[in-house]
Structures are given as structure tokens and as C-alpha cells.
Amino acid sequence: MAVNYRSIVPGIGICAAIAVPCWFLGEALPVIGGPVFAILLGMLIAVWWGQPKRGTVQDGIAFTAKKILQYAVILLGFGLNLVQIAAVGAESLPIICSTIATALIVGYLLYKILHMESAIATLIAVGSSICGGSAIAATAPVIHAKDEEVAQAISVIFLFNVLAALIFPTLGNALGMSNEGFGLFAGTAVNDTSSVTAAAAAWDGMHPGSNALDDATIVKLTRTLAIIPITLVLGILVAQRENAAGAHDGALGSFSLKRAFPMFILFFLLASVVTTVAVAAGADVAVFAPLKTLSKFFIVMAMAAIGLNTDIVKLVKSGGKPILMGLICWICIAAVSLAMQSVLGLW
């Protein structure tokens, strides 16, 4: 269906206007980050400017929450050099795979034990296991998550990101970790890029000459690639479930891989291939910096839109189980990361 751009421009503009100050706040306080500021400001505005009062402006806000979010994920691919990740991130793969598997298994068990909604449980598990807000942004459209569920998942991930950035450098010191070991720990056990950076930078400040920040960043980028198989599997599962529901209701239909595959993830992969080929051909990686920055700004815009579509009162009332799930996933991921390093002799 064709998009009526005249109807969506005002709403997109409002989301951009909210995003600008939040962007600068995120730059000043990276441990919190622009997306969290945007979601919070959006929710506060929604208290007195609810959806019934917005008229056609809501069309642009909805477009930003869904489509701009997907465009952000596509542009994220321009920050990935697959050759560099393969060369530097290979050593971390056993730990990355172990922590991702741990979070997904723990998330599934808690979803059953706590009787949680499947979408919020999936978003928290994927956000904890892969790369925080970026993974949630990529997963939400695939599983048809509601804006309130996205906001709740982002809020839970943010809470434990901040705790990790504050606690992990001191914990690593107490455990006697090497510089390389802490870089691997931060890259696998902290969720969002900003918090990975904050934790690793704090470690480097405590240990002059350390290069944990570079190591943690490469490990984090390697984790980001897990978005591709996980969203593909989720897309197939959702399509099969919807097809089964249609058959149960008497509607005819058949499973279609093309319909199940999240196409924006394909473009995300193509963007990373373009970056890899261009850099291999001699292009300066800085050429892609504006696209990476635009990706981050689009995420802040989308989070502003999601905040505008979220009932903050309802969010607070239903927050107990998601926070418990985030806490348990966080602890389990950190424990497995440390245990795997010890087993592999990398500590």
C-alpha cells in the first residue's frame, strides 16, 4: 500500500524534534544514551497529549515507530566490517554463542514460569543476549510487538546496562582479570553499545595502557551479527503460528519463506557487505560514519515515537515480571561469560 507522505511528515517532524535534545543528552551521558531519554520524554509528553488528541499527526508517529526503526537497523549494517569481525572476533565466538544460548534458554524458561506475554519475553531475551536496543529494534517488527512492549523491554535493558557499566570494571579488578579478558567480558556480558563503551573505557582509565575498549567493541559488533539468524528464525516461527491460526479459523493459506523473512534484515546484511567490500578495495571506513550516525539518530527518533505511543502508568504497573526476567538473564549471561573464559584459559 502506498504511503501518503503528506500525512506522515508532521508526525515524523515531531519525533525528530523530540529526538534532537535527547541525542545531545545521550552524547553527554552515554551510559544512559539518547534512546532512553527519547522514550522517557515521549512517555511524559503522552501523559497530556494522548493519541485521541493527535489526529492525523499520529500517522507519522506510527510510521516513525515502525518504518524509521527498520531503516535504522538497515543503516546499522554500514558499521560492520565482516572481515575485521571474522579476524578479531573469532576467538570470542564460543563465549558469544554460549551467552546468547544462555539468555534465550533462560528467557524461554522464565516466559513459561512467570506466565509472561511472549512478545515482551522475546524482546528482553533477545535484547539481553545480542545487543540491547538494536536487537530489540530489529526483533520488534518481526514478532509484531506493541509499542508498550518495546518501551518496557528497552527500559529493562537500560536498567541493567547502567548497573553493568558501573559495577563490572570494579568486579573485573576484584577477579584479577587481564585487559584482554575484561574486553571480552564487557563485549559479551554488557548489552548496549554505549554501555559496553562506558564499561571498557572505565577499565582503560583504571589500567593505563590497556586496550580493552577496542577489544570490547569488536566483540560487541560480532554479537550484533546474531541479529540475522535470530530474526530469521523468529520470522519463520511467527509466520507458521499465524498460518496455523488461519487454518484453525478456516482460512486457506500456506507457509511462505519470502513472507516470513524480514526483508529489512536482508538490507542490513547487504549494507555490511557493501562496507566490507568498499574497505577491502581501499575506501576509508570514515566514509560510512555519517550513515552510522544517521542510524543512531533514527533509533532515537523511533524511541521517541514509541514513547509517545506508550501508557506510562500501565508500563509501571506491569513492570515487575519483566524486571525480574532482565535481572536473571543479566546474572546468567555474566556468569557464563566468566565461566567460559575460565574454561578456555582466556581469563
C-alpha positions in Angstrom: 0.0 0.0 0.0 1.4 3.4 -1.0 2.4 5.8 1.8 0.8 9.2 1.9 3.8 11.2 2.7 1.9 14.4 3.3 0.0 12.8 6.1 3.1 11.4 7.8 5.5 14.4 7.6 4.1 16.3 10.6 4.4 13.3 12.9 7.9 12.4 11.7 8.9 16.1 12.3 7.6 15.9 15.9 9.6 12.8 16.6 12.7 14.4 15.1 12.1 17.5 17.3 12.0 15.3 20.4 15.0 13.3 19.2 17.4 16.3 18.8 17.7 17.3 22.5 17.6 13.6 23.5 20.5 13.0 21.1 22.7 15.6 22.8 21.7 14.4 26.2 22.8 10.9 25.2 26.1 12.3 23.9 26.7 14.0 27.3 25.6 10.9 29.3 26.4 7.9 27.1 25.8 5.4 29.9 22.1 6.3 29.6 22.0 7.0 25.9 19.7 9.0 23.6 17.2 6.3 23.0 16.3 6.0 26.7 16.0 9.8 27.0 13.7 9.8 24.0 11.4 7.1 25.3 11.1 8.8 28.7 10.4 12.2 27.1 7.9 10.7 24.7 6.0 9.0 27.5 5.9 12.2 29.6 4.5 14.1 26.6 1.9 11.3 26.0 0.5 11.9 29.5 -1.1 15.2 28.4 -1.0 14.7 24.6 -2.6 11.3 24.1 -3.4 9.6 20.8 -7.0 10.8 20.6 -5.8 14.4 20.6 -3.3 14.0 17.8 -5.5 13.5 14.7 -3.5 12.8 11.5 -0.2 13.6 13.3 -0.5 10.1 14.7 0.1 8.6 11.2 3.6 10.0 11.1 4.3 8.9 14.7 3.2 5.4 13.9 5.4 5.4 10.7 8.4 6.5 12.7 7.9 3.8 15.3 7.7 1.1 12.7 9.4 2.1 9.4 12.0 4.5 10.6 13.0 1.9 13.2 13.6 -0.6 10.3 15.6 2.0 8.3 17.8 2.5 11.4 18.6 -1.3 11.5 19.5 -1.3 7.8 21.9 1.7 8.3 23.4 -0.1 11.3 24.9 -2.6 8.8 27.2 0.1 7.4 29.1 0.0 10.7 30.0 -3.7 10.3 33.2 -4.8 8.5 32.8 -8.5 8.2 36.5 -9.2 7.5 37.5 -7.3 10.7 34.9 -9.1 12.7 36.0 -12.5 11.4 39.6 -11.8 12.1 39.3 -10.3 15.6 36.0 -11.7 16.8 36.7 -15.4 16.1 38.3 -16.0 19.4 35.2 -14.7 21.2 32.7 -16.9 19.2 32.4 -19.7 21.8 31.7 -17.3 24.5 29.3 -15.2 22.4 27.4 -18.4 21.3 27.2 -19.6 24.9 25.9 -16.3 26.3 23.3 -15.9 23.6 22.1 -19.5 24.1 22.0 -19.0 27.8 19.9 -15.8 27.5 17.4 -17.4 25.1 17.0 -20.6 27.1 16.7 -18.7 30.4 14.3 -16.3 28.7 12.1 -19.1 27.4 12.0 -20.9 30.8 11.1 -17.6 32.6 8.4 -16.9 30.0 6.8 -20.2 31.0 7.4 -20.0 34.7 6.3 -16.4 35.1 3.4 -16.7 32.5 4.6 -13.6 30.7 3.4 -12.3 27.3 5.5 -13.9 24.6 6.5 -10.6 22.9 7.9 -8.9 25.9 9.7 -12.1 27.0 11.2 -12.4 23.5 12.3 -8.8 23.4 14.1 -9.0 26.8 15.8 -12.3 26.0 17.0 -11.1 22.6 18.0 -7.6 23.9 19.9 -9.3 26.7 21.6 -11.8 24.5 22.6 -9.8 21.4 22.9 -6.1 21.6 20.3 -4.3 23.6 18.3 -1.6 21.9 19.5 -2.5 18.4 18.4 -6.1 18.7 15.0 -5.0 20.2 14.7 -2.6 17.2 15.3 -5.4 14.8 13.1 -8.0 16.5 10.0 -5.9 17.3 8.7 -5.6 13.7 9.3 -9.3 13.1 7.2 -10.5 16.1 4.6 -7.7 15.7 5.4 -6.3 19.2 3.3 -3.5 20.6 5.0 -0.1 21.3 4.4 -0.6 25.0 6.2 -3.9 24.9 9.1 -2.3 23.1 9.3 0.5 25.6 9.2 -1.9 28.5 12.0 -4.1 27.1 14.2 -1.0 26.4 13.6 0.2 29.9 14.6 -3.2 31.4 17.7 -3.4 29.3 18.7 0.2 30.1 18.5 -0.6 33.9 20.9 -3.4 33.7 23.2 -1.6 31.2 23.7 1.1 33.7 24.4 -1.3 36.5 26.9 -3.3 34.3 28.8 -0.1 33.3 29.1 0.9 37.0 29.8 -2.5 38.5 31.7 -4.6 36.0 35.1 -2.6 36.0 35.3 -3.0 39.8 34.2 -6.6 39.6 36.9 -7.3 36.9 39.5 -5.8 39.2 38.4 -7.9 42.1 38.6 -11.0 40.0 42.1 -10.2 38.7 41.0 -10.1 35.1 43.5 -9.3 32.3 42.9 -6.4 30.0 42.0 -8.7 27.1 39.8 -10.7 29.4 37.8 -7.7 30.6 37.4 -6.5 27.0 35.9 -9.9 26.2 33.8 -9.8 29.3 32.4 -6.3 28.6 31.7 -7.2 24.9 29.8 -10.4 25.8 28.1 -9.5 29.2 27.0 -5.9 28.6 24.1 -5.3 26.3 24.0 -1.9 24.6 27.0 -0.4 22.7 27.0 2.8 24.7 27.3 0.8 28.0 29.9 -1.6 26.5 31.9 1.5 25.6 31.4 3.1 29.1 32.5 -0.1 30.9 35.5 -0.7 28.8 36.6 3.0 28.8 36.3 3.0 32.6 38.5 -0.1 32.7 41.1 1.5 30.4 41.1 4.6 32.7 41.9 2.3 35.7 44.6 0.5 33.8 46.9 2.8 31.7 48.0 1.2 28.5 45.0 -1.2 28.3 43.2 -1.6 25.0 40.0 -3.2 26.4 37.8 -0.6 24.6 38.9 -1.8 21.1 38.6 -5.5 22.1 35.1 -5.0 23.6 33.9 -3.0 20.6 34.9 -5.8 18.1 33.3 -8.5 20.3 30.1 -6.4 20.5 30.0 -6.0 16.7 30.4 -9.7 16.4 27.4 -10.2 18.7 25.4 -7.8 16.5 25.6 -10.3 13.6 23.4 -12.7 15.6 20.5 -10.4 14.7 20.4 -12.1 11.3 19.8 -15.8 12.2 17.6 -15.0 15.2 15.3 -12.6 13.4 15.0 -15.1 10.5 14.1 -17.9 12.9 11.6 -15.7 14.7 10.1 -14.6 11.4 9.5 -18.2 10.4 8.0 -19.1 13.7 5.6 -16.2 13.7 4.6 -16.9 10.1 3.9 -20.6 10.9 1.9 -19.6 14.0 -0.2 -17.1 12.0 -0.7 -19.7 9.3 -1.8 -22.3 11.8 -4.2 -19.8 13.4 -5.6 -19.0 9.9 -6.1 -22.7 9.2 -7.8 -23.1 12.6 -10.2 -20.3 11.7 -11.0 -21.9 8.4 -8.8 -19.5 6.2 -6.7 -21.1 3.5 -3.0 -20.3 3.4 0.4 -21.8 3.1 3.7 -21.0 4.7 5.9 -18.7 2.7 9.5 -18.2 3.5 9.5 -15.0 1.4 6.7 -13.6 3.5 8.3 -14.8 6.8 11.8 -13.4 6.0 12.2 -9.8 7.5 13.4 -8.0 4.3 15.0 -5.1 6.2 17.4 -7.7 7.8 18.5 -8.7 4.3 19.2 -5.0 3.6 21.1 -4.8 6.9 23.3 -7.7 5.7 23.8 -6.1 2.3 24.9 -2.9 4.0 27.5 -4.7 5.9 28.7 -6.4 2.7 29.0 -3.1 1.0 31.1 -1.7 3.8 33.3 -4.8 3.8 33.9 -4.8 0.1 34.5 -1.0 0.0 37.0 -1.1 2.8 38.8 -4.1 1.2 39.0 -2.0 -2.0 40.8 0.8 -0.2 37.9 3.0 0.9 38.3 4.9 4.2 36.0 3.4 6.8 35.2 7.0 7.8 33.2 7.3 4.7 30.4 5.3 6.4 30.5 7.3 9.6 27.6 9.6 8.6 25.4 6.6 7.9 26.2 5.1 11.2 25.4 8.4 12.9 22.1 8.6 11.0 21.3 5.1 12.1 21.7 6.1 15.7 19.6 9.2 15.2 16.8 7.2 13.6 16.8 4.9 16.6 16.4 7.9 18.9 13.5 9.2 16.7 11.8 5.8 16.7 12.2 5.5 20.5 10.5 9.0 20.8 7.6 7.7 18.7 7.4 4.5 20.8 7.4 6.7 24.0 4.5 8.8 22.6 2.5 5.6 22.0 3.1 4.2 25.5 0.9 4.5 28.6 3.5 5.2 31.3 1.0 4.2 34.1 0.3 0.8 32.6 4.1 0.3 32.0 4.9 0.9 35.6 2.1 -1.3 36.9 3.2 -4.3 34.7 7.0 -3.9 35.2 7.7 -6.5 37.9 8.0 -9.6 35.9 10.0 -8.1 33.0 12.5 -6.6 35.5 12.9 -10.0 37.2 13.4 -11.6 33.9 16.0 -9.0 32.9 17.8 -9.4 36.2 18.1 -13.2 35.9 19.2 -13.1 32.3 21.8 -10.4 33.2 23.3 -12.5 36.0 23.3 -15.7 34.0 25.0 -14.1 31.0 27.7 -12.6 33.2 28.3 -15.9 35.0 28.5 -17.9 31.7 30.9 -15.3 30.1 33.2 -15.6 33.1 32.9 -19.4 33.3 33.7 -19.8 29.6 36.7 -17.5 29.8 38.0 -19.6 32.7 37.4 -22.9 30.8 39.1 -21.6 27.7 42.1 -20.1 29.6 41.4 -16.6 28.4 40.9 -15.0 31.9 
